[in-house]
Amino acid sequence: MNYNKAEFEQAYGLLSQLPESSEAEIAFAGRSNVGKSSLLNKLFNRKQLARVSSVPGKTVTINFYDVDGVKFVDLPGYGYAKISKQELNRFSELMEGYFKSERKIALVVQLIDMRHPATKDDLAMIEFMKAMNIPFIIVMTKADKLKKKAYEERLKLSKQELVSAQGAPVVPFSSVTGQGINGIKNYIEKAISDMEDK
């Protein structure tokens, strides 16, 4: 897959706007400010194709990118409290609707900030994907922000915290150093290949 061919397609704010799913989709989920846009930019080898926001909760749309005929789907960040009830309802409908509308989801890349324990929302997302039988990997972001000892400690603890993920691959990642990016690409490509074989 040629990631350099990535193009932004469209942002959708309502469930009714979502296009039909005809190609394999790789979805990126995680809390607000966890680093989804930074990961996408690293995958695409671009600086600002996915817009990085300094304001948590800014992405309340589902953003679609086309990469060599595969859709990369940037989902809105969850767990940010400072949005209105109306926005929260729209967000819930959008997220749940995306997953429940028989889309061709090959893989969900679930992002968790490596510096902190997985949140209730993170764990709920993992439970949801298991219940829906959606394949996923866990990417631990901001790995470069931890010193060696703290890094090793968080890696060990995260395996205990994420026991509910039942052996899903866990990849430490840094958008600064590029750590983990090749592993993530391998999982993405394998998931697409597995879907095509079905």
Salt bridges, closest charged atoms under 4 A:
GLU9 OE2 - LYS71 NZ 2.80
GLU23 OE1 - LYS71 NZ 3.61
GLU25 OE2 - ARG103 NH2 2.99
ASP66 OD1 - LYS71 NZ 2.88
ASP68 OD1 - LYS5 NZ 3.67
GLU87 OE1 - ARG90 NH2 2.98
GLU96 OE2 - LYS100 NZ 3.05
ASP113 OD2 - ARG115 NH2 2.78
ASP113 OD2 - HIS116 NE2 3.97
GLU127 OE2 - LYS130 NZ 3.30
GLU152 OE2 - LYS148 NZ 2.98
GLU161 OE1 - ARG154 NH2 2.91
ASP194 OD2 - LYS190 NZ 2.86
